Amino acid sequence: MSELLTSAVPPVSAPYKNRSGGLVAFGVLELLFALGCLLLLALLVVGTRLQPTGMPPGYSPPNLTVASLFYLFLAVAFGWLGVGSILARRWACALSLACAWLWLVLGTVAGVFLFLALPRIFATLPEMPTSGARAAAMGCVAIVWVIFFLILPLAFVLFYGSRNVRRTCEARDTRPRWTDRCPLPVLALVVLSAVAVPLLALSSLHPIIAAFGWILTGPPAAVAFLVLAALEAVAAWGLYRLRPAAWWGLLALWLLGGISSLLTFHRGIDWEKYLRASGQPDNPMVRQMTTGLFQDPLFIGAMTLVGVACLGYMLWIRRYFVPRPT
């Protein structure tokens, strides 16, 4: 990973193994991911039309809009990266590697919380009366998670992180690209903040947010989401430019988010009210799982460890943000 940390481009005349075929193969895989997202979007739309109420279970009209636009966004992103990889563009190599790292890390974190939640979910299902049935279901979920959140992203990390892949792109794409000037660990944060912008903006369509132990809905929550989207946009641009102020700003934003989460879980807000306001159906299983999980010491401890890891990562990349000479 350290080989992509600077904008300096090593000479393409140095010996390397041509990985054009691999770039095409992984690019096609990314295009398949894009098609998969379009398929999910189509299934969501078809499911809407087949339901008597016009909505899939658990969806309100704003939720459906957010989910549809999210799948469309993913399809465009995967398609863009896939074409760039097939054409051996340097920006596609760097962005695919940064996204793969995010996919691996976020998927691992999500997997931890998933397996904390699954026992509570299965305990409420009448279809699984025995511990054997629950264990089998847990095993199936674990297999799917390992394939899609460990094996696949790890394959992308190993391939796009290869020196030969980078040299192949540099040889076939000799023009300097915008990703060359940004260290990879910072580029990953740029991607994370950039992706957060449309997600936060879309969330303002159905505004509900739990912050600092309170539940905000309606216009105040919409304004909060739009402000957060604007801050993430500014942070993404400043991080890409390696501005120290952007690093401090994102650190402050993360610290405030951590404090907000701790206060929210410590005060024990009315999660039933939150679920109703978010458009979720009155499902006893969801209610019991959510309220119980968010008060579980293991869940809170896992969230604390994630917060400490994020803080450590920010401190680790601090060396890239040095004041420029005047």
Protein Blocks (a to p, Z undefined) as FASTA:
>chain_A
ZZmmpfbdcdfkbgcddfklmmmmmmmmmmmmmmmmmmmmmmmmmmmmmpmnlpaehiaf
klmmmmmmmmmmmmmmmmmmmmmmmnopaklmmmmmmmmmmmmmmmmmmmmmmmmmmmmm
mmmpmklmbfklmmmmmmmmmmmmmmmmmmmmmmmmmmmmpmklmmmmmmmmmbccfklm
pcfklmmmmmmmmmmmmmmmmmmmmgcddeehiacehjllmmmmmmmmmmmmmmmmmmmn
opaklmmmmmmmmmmmmmmmmmmmmnopafklmmmmnopacdfklmmmmmmmmmgmklmm
mmmmmmmmmmmmmmmmmmmmccddZZ
